[in-house]
């Protein structure tokens, strides 16, 4: 069995690229987008920006190929919850500008500013793939679209690649590559959009 610290690192990597100080301020290189590509970027911004609530199952694949599963809930702007299925003791909750990661087996809590995580992009009130975010890669094939982005002023932090279906246009998941080249993938399934979700889900956990 993998140790707890490994699962903690894998879960956090899905949300926060590990920053190497010497690479954090690497310059972003924009992708050379064709007009058709730019059209898709605009449609993706609009489609994701219109999402208010999302509930889905997720499968998280770590760099070594190990997987964990659970339930994801997003309530835009600013709120998210990742419940990992038992026996995993992990929980991730975003609210009030923070992401709080809890390992309930050892009562340990880690807090990260939301705007320093890849999911901070998806939870913004206005979702834009420009300005402080740079599109560095775009691929459209076999009914899927992959959009790779970095933070414009700190490209060395890592990359986030959004994966979407093109018909209908919808979010399928994302891949994070951290500054050390380690990859973590989140794949969504049984996605449900709209409706209301209990706000009690987004109460930030605290250590006892």
PyMOL CGO cylinders between C-alpha atoms (Angstrom):
from pymol import cmd
from pymol.cgo import CYLINDER

trace = [
    CYLINDER, 0.00, 0.00, 0.00, 1.16, 3.56, -0.73, 0.3, 1, 1, 1, 1, 1, 1,
    CYLINDER, 1.16, 3.56, -0.73, 1.94, 5.69, 2.30, 0.3, 1, 1, 1, 1, 1, 1,
    CYLINDER, 1.94, 5.69, 2.30, -0.23, 8.62, 3.31, 0.3, 1, 1, 1, 1, 1, 1,
    CYLINDER, -0.23, 8.62, 3.31, 2.33, 11.24, 2.34, 0.3, 1, 1, 1, 1, 1, 1,
    CYLINDER, 2.33, 11.24, 2.34, 2.30, 9.97, -1.24, 0.3, 1, 1, 1, 1, 1, 1,
    CYLINDER, 2.30, 9.97, -1.24, -1.49, 10.33, -1.50, 0.3, 1, 1, 1, 1, 1, 1,
    CYLINDER, -1.49, 10.33, -1.50, -1.32, 13.80, 0.05, 0.3, 1, 1, 1, 1, 1, 1,
    CYLINDER, -1.32, 13.80, 0.05, 1.29, 14.87, -2.50, 0.3, 1, 1, 1, 1, 1, 1,
    CYLINDER, 1.29, 14.87, -2.50, -0.69, 13.43, -5.42, 0.3, 1, 1, 1, 1, 1, 1,
    CYLINDER, -0.69, 13.43, -5.42, -3.91, 15.09, -4.29, 0.3, 1, 1, 1, 1, 1, 1,
    CYLINDER, -3.91, 15.09, -4.29, -2.25, 18.45, -3.84, 0.3, 1, 1, 1, 1, 1, 1,
    CYLINDER, -2.25, 18.45, -3.84, -0.47, 18.19, -7.20, 0.3, 1, 1, 1, 1, 1, 1,
    CYLINDER, -0.47, 18.19, -7.20, -3.85, 17.92, -8.92, 0.3, 1, 1, 1, 1, 1, 1,
    CYLINDER, -3.85, 17.92, -8.92, -4.56, 21.44, -7.70, 0.3, 1, 1, 1, 1, 1, 1,
    CYLINDER, -4.56, 21.44, -7.70, -1.20, 23.12, -7.20, 0.3, 1, 1, 1, 1, 1, 1,
    CYLINDER, -1.20, 23.12, -7.20, 1.92, 22.77, -9.35, 0.3, 1, 1, 1, 1, 1, 1,
    CYLINDER, 1.92, 22.77, -9.35, 5.08, 22.55, -7.25, 0.3, 1, 1, 1, 1, 1, 1,
    CYLINDER, 5.08, 22.55, -7.25, 7.04, 25.78, -7.74, 0.3, 1, 1, 1, 1, 1, 1,
    CYLINDER, 7.04, 25.78, -7.74, 10.80, 25.76, -8.28, 0.3, 1, 1, 1, 1, 1, 1,
    CYLINDER, 10.80, 25.76, -8.28, 12.02, 29.30, -7.47, 0.3, 1, 1, 1, 1, 1, 1,
    CYLINDER, 12.02, 29.30, -7.47, 14.51, 29.33, -10.36, 0.3, 1, 1, 1, 1, 1, 1,
    CYLINDER, 14.51, 29.33, -10.36, 11.73, 28.47, -12.83, 0.3, 1, 1, 1, 1, 1, 1,
    CYLINDER, 11.73, 28.47, -12.83, 8.77, 30.34, -11.39, 0.3, 1, 1, 1, 1, 1, 1,
    CYLINDER, 8.77, 30.34, -11.39, 9.31, 33.44, -13.51, 0.3, 1, 1, 1, 1, 1, 1,
    CYLINDER, 9.31, 33.44, -13.51, 9.94, 31.69, -16.82, 0.3, 1, 1, 1, 1, 1, 1,
    CYLINDER, 9.94, 31.69, -16.82, 8.41, 33.57, -19.72, 0.3, 1, 1, 1, 1, 1, 1,
    CYLINDER, 8.41, 33.57, -19.72, 5.21, 32.19, -21.22, 0.3, 1, 1, 1, 1, 1, 1,
    CYLINDER, 5.21, 32.19, -21.22, 5.34, 31.42, -24.95, 0.3, 1, 1, 1, 1, 1, 1,
    CYLINDER, 5.34, 31.42, -24.95, 1.89, 31.87, -26.54, 0.3, 1, 1, 1, 1, 1, 1,
    CYLINDER, 1.89, 31.87, -26.54, 0.62, 29.22, -28.93, 0.3, 1, 1, 1, 1, 1, 1,
    CYLINDER, 0.62, 29.22, -28.93, 0.30, 30.15, -32.58, 0.3, 1, 1, 1, 1, 1, 1,
    CYLINDER, 0.30, 30.15, -32.58, -3.48, 29.98, -32.87, 0.3, 1, 1, 1, 1, 1, 1,
    CYLINDER, -3.48, 29.98, -32.87, -5.33, 29.93, -36.16, 0.3, 1, 1, 1, 1, 1, 1,
    CYLINDER, -5.33, 29.93, -36.16, -8.56, 31.95, -36.41, 0.3, 1, 1, 1, 1, 1, 1,
    CYLINDER, -8.56, 31.95, -36.41, -10.54, 28.71, -36.02, 0.3, 1, 1, 1, 1, 1, 1,
    CYLINDER, -10.54, 28.71, -36.02, -8.57, 27.85, -32.88, 0.3, 1, 1, 1, 1, 1, 1,
    CYLINDER, -8.57, 27.85, -32.88, -9.19, 31.29, -31.44, 0.3, 1, 1, 1, 1, 1, 1,
    CYLINDER, -9.19, 31.29, -31.44, -12.88, 30.81, -32.16, 0.3, 1, 1, 1, 1, 1, 1,
    CYLINDER, -12.88, 30.81, -32.16, -12.86, 27.63, -30.08, 0.3, 1, 1, 1, 1, 1, 1,
    CYLINDER, -12.86, 27.63, -30.08, -11.02, 29.44, -27.27, 0.3, 1, 1, 1, 1, 1, 1,
    CYLINDER, -11.02, 29.44, -27.27, -13.75, 32.08, -27.18, 0.3, 1, 1, 1, 1, 1, 1,
    CYLINDER, -13.75, 32.08, -27.18, -16.47, 29.42, -27.14, 0.3, 1, 1, 1, 1, 1, 1,
    CYLINDER, -16.47, 29.42, -27.14, -14.71, 27.58, -24.31, 0.3, 1, 1, 1, 1, 1, 1,
    CYLINDER, -14.71, 27.58, -24.31, -14.46, 30.76, -22.26, 0.3, 1, 1, 1, 1, 1, 1,
    CYLINDER, -14.46, 30.76, -22.26, -18.16, 31.39, -22.78, 0.3, 1, 1, 1, 1, 1, 1,
    CYLINDER, -18.16, 31.39, -22.78, -19.24, 27.80, -22.07, 0.3, 1, 1, 1, 1, 1, 1,
    CYLINDER, -19.24, 27.80, -22.07, -17.19, 27.39, -18.91, 0.3, 1, 1, 1, 1, 1, 1,
    CYLINDER, -17.19, 27.39, -18.91, -18.06, 30.89, -17.76, 0.3, 1, 1, 1, 1, 1, 1,
    CYLINDER, -18.06, 30.89, -17.76, -21.76, 30.01, -17.92, 0.3, 1, 1, 1, 1, 1, 1,
    CYLINDER, -21.76, 30.01, -17.92, -21.34, 27.03, -15.59, 0.3, 1, 1, 1, 1, 1, 1,
    CYLINDER, -21.34, 27.03, -15.59, -22.82, 27.82, -12.19, 0.3, 1, 1, 1, 1, 1, 1,
    CYLINDER, -22.82, 27.82, -12.19, -22.83, 24.39, -10.56, 0.3, 1, 1, 1, 1, 1, 1,
    CYLINDER, -22.83, 24.39, -10.56, -21.21, 21.12, -11.58, 0.3, 1, 1, 1, 1, 1, 1,
    CYLINDER, -21.21, 21.12, -11.58, -21.37, 17.71, -9.93, 0.3, 1, 1, 1, 1, 1, 1,
    CYLINDER, -21.37, 17.71, -9.93, -19.41, 14.74, -11.23, 0.3, 1, 1, 1, 1, 1, 1,
    CYLINDER, -19.41, 14.74, -11.23, -17.47, 11.64, -10.41, 0.3, 1, 1, 1, 1, 1, 1,
    CYLINDER, -17.47, 11.64, -10.41, -13.71, 11.97, -10.81, 0.3, 1, 1, 1, 1, 1, 1,
    CYLINDER, -13.71, 11.97, -10.81, -10.76, 9.67, -11.29, 0.3, 1, 1, 1, 1, 1, 1,
    CYLINDER, -10.76, 9.67, -11.29, -7.38, 11.05, -10.30, 0.3, 1, 1, 1, 1, 1, 1,
    CYLINDER, -7.38, 11.05, -10.30, -4.30, 9.46, -11.83, 0.3, 1, 1, 1, 1, 1, 1,
    CYLINDER, -4.30, 9.46, -11.83, -0.96, 10.25, -10.23, 0.3, 1, 1, 1, 1, 1, 1,
    CYLINDER, -0.96, 10.25, -10.23, 2.45, 10.37, -11.88, 0.3, 1, 1, 1, 1, 1, 1,
    CYLINDER, 2.45, 10.37, -11.88, 3.16, 6.72, -11.01, 0.3, 1, 1, 1, 1, 1, 1,
    CYLINDER, 3.16, 6.72, -11.01, -0.13, 5.54, -12.51, 0.3, 1, 1, 1, 1, 1, 1,
    CYLINDER, -0.13, 5.54, -12.51, -1.96, 4.97, -9.23, 0.3, 1, 1, 1, 1, 1, 1,
    CYLINDER, -1.96, 4.97, -9.23, -5.58, 6.12, -9.11, 0.3, 1, 1, 1, 1, 1, 1,
    CYLINDER, -5.58, 6.12, -9.11, -8.08, 7.41, -6.60, 0.3, 1, 1, 1, 1, 1, 1,
    CYLINDER, -8.08, 7.41, -6.60, -11.75, 8.21, -7.19, 0.3, 1, 1, 1, 1, 1, 1,
    CYLINDER, -11.75, 8.21, -7.19, -14.41, 10.37, -5.65, 0.3, 1, 1, 1, 1, 1, 1,
    CYLINDER, -14.41, 10.37, -5.65, -17.07, 13.02, -6.14, 0.3, 1, 1, 1, 1, 1, 1,
    CYLINDER, -17.07, 13.02, -6.14, -16.42, 16.60, -7.29, 0.3, 1, 1, 1, 1, 1, 1,
    CYLINDER, -16.42, 16.60, -7.29, -18.78, 19.52, -6.68, 0.3, 1, 1, 1, 1, 1, 1,
    CYLINDER, -18.78, 19.52, -6.68, -18.23, 23.03, -8.09, 0.3, 1, 1, 1, 1, 1, 1,
    CYLINDER, -18.23, 23.03, -8.09, -20.34, 26.07, -7.28, 0.3, 1, 1, 1, 1, 1, 1,
    CYLINDER, -20.34, 26.07, -7.28, -19.04, 29.06, -9.22, 0.3, 1, 1, 1, 1, 1, 1,
    CYLINDER, -19.04, 29.06, -9.22, -17.67, 31.46, -8.42, 0.3, 1, 1, 1, 1, 1, 1,
    CYLINDER, -17.67, 31.46, -8.42, -15.18, 30.38, -5.81, 0.3, 1, 1, 1, 1, 1, 1,
    CYLINDER, -15.18, 30.38, -5.81, -16.48, 27.15, -4.28, 0.3, 1, 1, 1, 1, 1, 1,
    CYLINDER, -16.48, 27.15, -4.28, -15.44, 23.54, -4.82, 0.3, 1, 1, 1, 1, 1, 1,
    CYLINDER, -15.44, 23.54, -4.82, -15.32, 20.22, -2.97, 0.3, 1, 1, 1, 1, 1, 1,
    CYLINDER, -15.32, 20.22, -2.97, -13.44, 17.01, -3.78, 0.3, 1, 1, 1, 1, 1, 1,
    CYLINDER, -13.44, 17.01, -3.78, -14.63, 14.04, -1.71, 0.3, 1, 1, 1, 1, 1, 1,
    CYLINDER, -14.63, 14.04, -1.71, -12.32, 11.05, -2.09, 0.3, 1, 1, 1, 1, 1, 1,
    CYLINDER, -12.32, 11.05, -2.09, -14.07, 7.70, -1.72, 0.3, 1, 1, 1, 1, 1, 1,
    CYLINDER, -14.07, 7.70, -1.72, -13.34, 5.60, 1.33, 0.3, 1, 1, 1, 1, 1, 1,
    CYLINDER, -13.34, 5.60, 1.33, -11.00, 4.23, 2.50, 0.3, 1, 1, 1, 1, 1, 1,
    CYLINDER, -11.00, 4.23, 2.50, -9.16, 7.39, 1.43, 0.3, 1, 1, 1, 1, 1, 1,
    CYLINDER, -9.16, 7.39, 1.43, -9.20, 9.93, 4.29, 0.3, 1, 1, 1, 1, 1, 1,
    CYLINDER, -9.20, 9.93, 4.29, -8.68, 12.91, 1.97, 0.3, 1, 1, 1, 1, 1, 1,
    CYLINDER, -8.68, 12.91, 1.97, -10.93, 15.94, 1.46, 0.3, 1, 1, 1, 1, 1, 1,
    CYLINDER, -10.93, 15.94, 1.46, -10.43, 19.14, -0.52, 0.3, 1, 1, 1, 1, 1, 1,
    CYLINDER, -10.43, 19.14, -0.52, -12.65, 22.19, -0.09, 0.3, 1, 1, 1, 1, 1, 1,
    CYLINDER, -12.65, 22.19, -0.09, -12.35, 25.62, -1.73, 0.3, 1, 1, 1, 1, 1, 1,
    CYLINDER, -12.35, 25.62, -1.73, -14.16, 28.68, -0.38, 0.3, 1, 1, 1, 1, 1, 1,
    CYLINDER, -14.16, 28.68, -0.38, -13.39, 32.21, 0.80, 0.3, 1, 1, 1, 1, 1, 1,
    CYLINDER, -13.39, 32.21, 0.80, -10.38, 32.44, -1.50, 0.3, 1, 1, 1, 1, 1, 1,
    CYLINDER, -10.38, 32.44, -1.50, -8.69, 29.38, -0.02, 0.3, 1, 1, 1, 1, 1, 1,
    CYLINDER, -8.69, 29.38, -0.02, -8.27, 25.69, -0.80, 0.3, 1, 1, 1, 1, 1, 1,
    CYLINDER, -8.27, 25.69, -0.80, -8.16, 23.57, 2.33, 0.3, 1, 1, 1, 1, 1, 1,
    CYLINDER, -8.16, 23.57, 2.33, -6.81, 20.03, 2.12, 0.3, 1, 1, 1, 1, 1, 1,
    CYLINDER, -6.81, 20.03, 2.12, -7.61, 17.67, 5.00, 0.3, 1, 1, 1, 1, 1, 1,
    CYLINDER, -7.61, 17.67, 5.00, -6.17, 14.26, 5.80, 0.3, 1, 1, 1, 1, 1, 1,
    CYLINDER, -6.17, 14.26, 5.80, -8.74, 13.03, 8.29, 0.3, 1, 1, 1, 1, 1, 1,
    CYLINDER, -8.74, 13.03, 8.29, -6.65, 10.00, 9.27, 0.3, 1, 1, 1, 1, 1, 1,
    CYLINDER, -6.65, 10.00, 9.27, -4.08, 12.21, 11.00, 0.3, 1, 1, 1, 1, 1, 1,
    CYLINDER, -4.08, 12.21, 11.00, -6.18, 15.36, 11.48, 0.3, 1, 1, 1, 1, 1, 1,
    CYLINDER, -6.18, 15.36, 11.48, -3.80, 17.39, 9.31, 0.3, 1, 1, 1, 1, 1, 1,
    CYLINDER, -3.80, 17.39, 9.31, -4.95, 20.45, 7.38, 0.3, 1, 1, 1, 1, 1, 1,
    CYLINDER, -4.95, 20.45, 7.38, -3.10, 22.34, 4.62, 0.3, 1, 1, 1, 1, 1, 1,
    CYLINDER, -3.10, 22.34, 4.62, -4.32, 25.71, 3.30, 0.3, 1, 1, 1, 1, 1, 1,
    CYLINDER, -4.32, 25.71, 3.30, -3.43, 27.13, -0.13, 0.3, 1, 1, 1, 1, 1, 1,
    CYLINDER, -3.43, 27.13, -0.13, -4.56, 30.46, -1.68, 0.3, 1, 1, 1, 1, 1, 1,
    CYLINDER, -4.56, 30.46, -1.68, -7.13, 29.64, -4.36, 0.3, 1, 1, 1, 1, 1, 1,
    CYLINDER, -7.13, 29.64, -4.36, -5.54, 31.98, -6.89, 0.3, 1, 1, 1, 1, 1, 1,
    CYLINDER, -5.54, 31.98, -6.89, -2.35, 29.90, -6.73, 0.3, 1, 1, 1, 1, 1, 1,
    CYLINDER, -2.35, 29.90, -6.73, -4.08, 26.72, -7.88, 0.3, 1, 1, 1, 1, 1, 1,
    CYLINDER, -4.08, 26.72, -7.88, -5.11, 25.58, -11.38, 0.3, 1, 1, 1, 1, 1, 1,
    CYLINDER, -5.11, 25.58, -11.38, -8.73, 25.27, -10.29, 0.3, 1, 1, 1, 1, 1, 1,
    CYLINDER, -8.73, 25.27, -10.29, -8.64, 28.92, -9.33, 0.3, 1, 1, 1, 1, 1, 1,
    CYLINDER, -8.64, 28.92, -9.33, -8.94, 29.55, -13.07, 0.3, 1, 1, 1, 1, 1, 1,
    CYLINDER, -8.94, 29.55, -13.07, -12.18, 27.56, -13.32, 0.3, 1, 1, 1, 1, 1, 1,
    CYLINDER, -12.18, 27.56, -13.32, -13.66, 29.14, -10.20, 0.3, 1, 1, 1, 1, 1, 1,
    CYLINDER, -13.66, 29.14, -10.20, -13.10, 32.77, -11.17, 0.3, 1, 1, 1, 1, 1, 1,
    CYLINDER, -13.10, 32.77, -11.17, -16.18, 35.00, -11.50, 0.3, 1, 1, 1, 1, 1, 1,
    CYLINDER, -16.18, 35.00, -11.50, -15.08, 35.82, -15.06, 0.3, 1, 1, 1, 1, 1, 1,
    CYLINDER, -15.08, 35.82, -15.06, -13.26, 33.00, -16.82, 0.3, 1, 1, 1, 1, 1, 1,
    CYLINDER, -13.26, 33.00, -16.82, -10.68, 34.34, -19.29, 0.3, 1, 1, 1, 1, 1, 1,
    CYLINDER, -10.68, 34.34, -19.29, -7.94, 32.46, -21.13, 0.3, 1, 1, 1, 1, 1, 1,
    CYLINDER, -7.94, 32.46, -21.13, -5.93, 35.62, -21.67, 0.3, 1, 1, 1, 1, 1, 1,
    CYLINDER, -5.93, 35.62, -21.67, -4.27, 38.40, -19.72, 0.3, 1, 1, 1, 1, 1, 1,
    CYLINDER, -4.27, 38.40, -19.72, -2.71, 36.81, -16.63, 0.3, 1, 1, 1, 1, 1, 1,
    CYLINDER, -2.71, 36.81, -16.63, -3.24, 33.41, -18.29, 0.3, 1, 1, 1, 1, 1, 1,
    CYLINDER, -3.24, 33.41, -18.29, -1.51, 32.44, -21.54, 0.3, 1, 1, 1, 1, 1, 1,
    CYLINDER, -1.51, 32.44, -21.54, -2.63, 29.68, -23.91, 0.3, 1, 1, 1, 1, 1, 1,
    CYLINDER, -2.63, 29.68, -23.91, 0.56, 27.78, -24.75, 0.3, 1, 1, 1, 1, 1, 1,
    CYLINDER, 0.56, 27.78, -24.75, -0.96, 24.84, -26.59, 0.3, 1, 1, 1, 1, 1, 1,
    CYLINDER, -0.96, 24.84, -26.59, -4.11, 23.93, -28.50, 0.3, 1, 1, 1, 1, 1, 1,
    CYLINDER, -4.11, 23.93, -28.50, -5.19, 20.62, -30.05, 0.3, 1, 1, 1, 1, 1, 1,
    CYLINDER, -5.19, 20.62, -30.05, -8.51, 19.61, -31.58, 0.3, 1, 1, 1, 1, 1, 1,
    CYLINDER, -8.51, 19.61, -31.58, -8.93, 16.04, -32.79, 0.3, 1, 1, 1, 1, 1, 1,
    CYLINDER, -8.93, 16.04, -32.79, -11.21, 13.01, -32.45, 0.3, 1, 1, 1, 1, 1, 1,
    CYLINDER, -11.21, 13.01, -32.45, -13.98, 15.02, -30.85, 0.3, 1, 1, 1, 1, 1, 1,
    CYLINDER, -13.98, 15.02, -30.85, -11.81, 16.42, -28.08, 0.3, 1, 1, 1, 1, 1, 1,
    CYLINDER, -11.81, 16.42, -28.08, -10.17, 19.78, -27.45, 0.3, 1, 1, 1, 1, 1, 1,
    CYLINDER, -10.17, 19.78, -27.45, -7.08, 20.21, -25.29, 0.3, 1, 1, 1, 1, 1, 1,
    CYLINDER, -7.08, 20.21, -25.29, -6.10, 23.71, -24.18, 0.3, 1, 1, 1, 1, 1, 1,
    CYLINDER, -6.10, 23.71, -24.18, -2.80, 24.12, -22.36, 0.3, 1, 1, 1, 1, 1, 1,
    CYLINDER, -2.80, 24.12, -22.36, -2.40, 27.22, -20.21, 0.3, 1, 1, 1, 1, 1, 1,
    CYLINDER, -2.40, 27.22, -20.21, 0.14, 28.74, -17.83, 0.3, 1, 1, 1, 1, 1, 1,
    CYLINDER, 0.14, 28.74, -17.83, 0.21, 31.80, -15.63, 0.3, 1, 1, 1, 1, 1, 1,
    CYLINDER, 0.21, 31.80, -15.63, 1.60, 34.54, -17.83, 0.3, 1, 1, 1, 1, 1, 1,
    CYLINDER, 1.60, 34.54, -17.83, 4.03, 35.97, -15.27, 0.3, 1, 1, 1, 1, 1, 1,
    CYLINDER, 4.03, 35.97, -15.27, 5.13, 32.64, -13.75, 0.3, 1, 1, 1, 1, 1, 1,
    CYLINDER, 5.13, 32.64, -13.75, 5.04, 30.00, -16.46, 0.3, 1, 1, 1, 1, 1, 1,
    CYLINDER, 5.04, 30.00, -16.46, 7.61, 27.89, -14.63, 0.3, 1, 1, 1, 1, 1, 1,
    CYLINDER, 7.61, 27.89, -14.63, 5.07, 27.01, -11.94, 0.3, 1, 1, 1, 1, 1, 1,
    CYLINDER, 5.07, 27.01, -11.94, 3.61, 24.35, -14.22, 0.3, 1, 1, 1, 1, 1, 1,
    CYLINDER, 3.61, 24.35, -14.22, 0.94, 23.86, -16.82, 0.3, 1, 1, 1, 1, 1, 1,
    CYLINDER, 0.94, 23.86, -16.82, -2.77, 23.14, -16.76, 0.3, 1, 1, 1, 1, 1, 1,
    CYLINDER, -2.77, 23.14, -16.76, -4.36, 21.40, -19.74, 0.3, 1, 1, 1, 1, 1, 1,
    CYLINDER, -4.36, 21.40, -19.74, -8.15, 21.54, -19.96, 0.3, 1, 1, 1, 1, 1, 1,
    CYLINDER, -8.15, 21.54, -19.96, -9.77, 18.62, -21.79, 0.3, 1, 1, 1, 1, 1, 1,
    CYLINDER, -9.77, 18.62, -21.79, -13.19, 19.19, -23.37, 0.3, 1, 1, 1, 1, 1, 1,
    CYLINDER, -13.19, 19.19, -23.37, -15.61, 17.46, -25.69, 0.3, 1, 1, 1, 1, 1, 1,
    CYLINDER, -15.61, 17.46, -25.69, -16.47, 19.46, -28.79, 0.3, 1, 1, 1, 1, 1, 1,
    CYLINDER, -16.47, 19.46, -28.79, -20.07, 18.33, -29.39, 0.3, 1, 1, 1, 1, 1, 1,
    CYLINDER, -20.07, 18.33, -29.39, -21.55, 19.25, -27.05, 0.3, 1, 1, 1, 1, 1, 1,
    CYLINDER, -21.55, 19.25, -27.05, -18.84, 21.53, -25.72, 0.3, 1, 1, 1, 1, 1, 1,
    CYLINDER, -18.84, 21.53, -25.72, -18.16, 20.44, -22.14, 0.3, 1, 1, 1, 1, 1, 1,
    CYLINDER, -18.16, 20.44, -22.14, -15.43, 19.86, -19.60, 0.3, 1, 1, 1, 1, 1, 1,
    CYLINDER, -15.43, 19.86, -19.60, -14.06, 16.31, -19.45, 0.3, 1, 1, 1, 1, 1, 1,
    CYLINDER, -14.06, 16.31, -19.45, -11.22, 16.96, -17.01, 0.3, 1, 1, 1, 1, 1, 1,
    CYLINDER, -11.22, 16.96, -17.01, -7.72, 18.40, -16.81, 0.3, 1, 1, 1, 1, 1, 1,
    CYLINDER, -7.72, 18.40, -16.81, -4.05, 17.53, -16.49, 0.3, 1, 1, 1, 1, 1, 1,
    CYLINDER, -4.05, 17.53, -16.49, -1.51, 19.31, -14.30, 0.3, 1, 1, 1, 1, 1, 1,
    CYLINDER, -1.51, 19.31, -14.30, 2.22, 19.11, -14.99, 0.3, 1, 1, 1, 1, 1, 1,
    CYLINDER, 2.22, 19.11, -14.99, 4.25, 20.59, -12.15, 0.3, 1, 1, 1, 1, 1, 1,
    CYLINDER, 4.25, 20.59, -12.15, 7.57, 22.38, -12.39, 0.3, 1, 1, 1, 1, 1, 1,
    CYLINDER, 7.57, 22.38, -12.39, 9.41, 19.09, -11.97, 0.3, 1, 1, 1, 1, 1, 1,
    CYLINDER, 9.41, 19.09, -11.97, 7.57, 17.45, -14.85, 0.3, 1, 1, 1, 1, 1, 1,
    CYLINDER, 7.57, 17.45, -14.85, 5.26, 15.26, -12.75, 0.3, 1, 1, 1, 1, 1, 1,
    CYLINDER, 5.26, 15.26, -12.75, 1.82, 14.74, -14.23, 0.3, 1, 1, 1, 1, 1, 1,
    CYLINDER, 1.82, 14.74, -14.23, -1.52, 14.35, -12.47, 0.3, 1, 1, 1, 1, 1, 1,
    CYLINDER, -1.52, 14.35, -12.47, -4.76, 13.84, -14.40, 0.3, 1, 1, 1, 1, 1, 1,
    CYLINDER, -4.76, 13.84, -14.40, -8.37, 14.36, -13.35, 0.3, 1, 1, 1, 1, 1, 1,
    CYLINDER, -8.37, 14.36, -13.35, -11.02, 12.68, -15.54, 0.3, 1, 1, 1, 1, 1, 1,
    CYLINDER, -11.02, 12.68, -15.54, -14.67, 13.60, -14.96, 0.3, 1, 1, 1, 1, 1, 1,
    CYLINDER, -14.67, 13.60, -14.96, -17.66, 11.36, -15.60, 0.3, 1, 1, 1, 1, 1, 1,
    CYLINDER, -17.66, 11.36, -15.60, -21.43, 11.51, -14.98, 0.3, 1, 1, 1, 1, 1, 1,
    CYLINDER, -21.43, 11.51, -14.98, -21.22, 15.29, -15.18, 0.3, 1, 1, 1, 1, 1, 1,
    CYLINDER, -21.22, 15.29, -15.18, -24.36, 17.17, -14.10, 0.3, 1, 1, 1, 1, 1, 1,
    CYLINDER, -24.36, 17.17, -14.10, -24.69, 20.90, -14.67, 0.3, 1, 1, 1, 1, 1, 1,
    CYLINDER, -24.69, 20.90, -14.67, -27.07, 23.34, -13.05, 0.3, 1, 1, 1, 1, 1, 1,
    CYLINDER, -27.07, 23.34, -13.05, -29.32, 22.98, -10.05, 0.3, 1, 1, 1, 1, 1, 1,
    CYLINDER, -29.32, 22.98, -10.05, -28.47, 23.83, -6.48, 0.3, 1, 1, 1, 1, 1, 1,
    CYLINDER, -28.47, 23.83, -6.48, -26.01, 22.22, -4.12, 0.3, 1, 1, 1, 1, 1, 1,
    CYLINDER, -26.01, 22.22, -4.12, -25.97, 22.45, -0.31, 0.3, 1, 1, 1, 1, 1, 1,
    CYLINDER, -25.97, 22.45, -0.31, -23.73, 25.28, 0.84, 0.3, 1, 1, 1, 1, 1, 1,
    CYLINDER, -23.73, 25.28, 0.84, -22.79, 23.16, 3.83, 0.3, 1, 1, 1, 1, 1, 1,
    CYLINDER, -22.79, 23.16, 3.83, -20.52, 21.22, 1.46, 0.3, 1, 1, 1, 1, 1, 1,
    CYLINDER, -20.52, 21.22, 1.46, -18.20, 24.20, 1.27, 0.3, 1, 1, 1, 1, 1, 1,
    CYLINDER, -18.20, 24.20, 1.27, -17.57, 24.78, 4.96, 0.3, 1, 1, 1, 1, 1, 1,
    CYLINDER, -17.57, 24.78, 4.96, -13.80, 24.80, 5.26, 0.3, 1, 1, 1, 1, 1, 1,
    CYLINDER, -13.80, 24.80, 5.26, -12.48, 21.94, 7.42, 0.3, 1, 1, 1, 1, 1, 1,
    CYLINDER, -12.48, 21.94, 7.42, -10.45, 22.72, 10.50, 0.3, 1, 1, 1, 1, 1, 1,
    CYLINDER, -10.45, 22.72, 10.50, -8.09, 20.61, 12.54, 0.3, 1, 1, 1, 1, 1, 1,
    CYLINDER, -8.09, 20.61, 12.54, -9.53, 19.47, 15.85, 0.3, 1, 1, 1, 1, 1, 1,
]
cmd.load_cgo(trace, "trace")
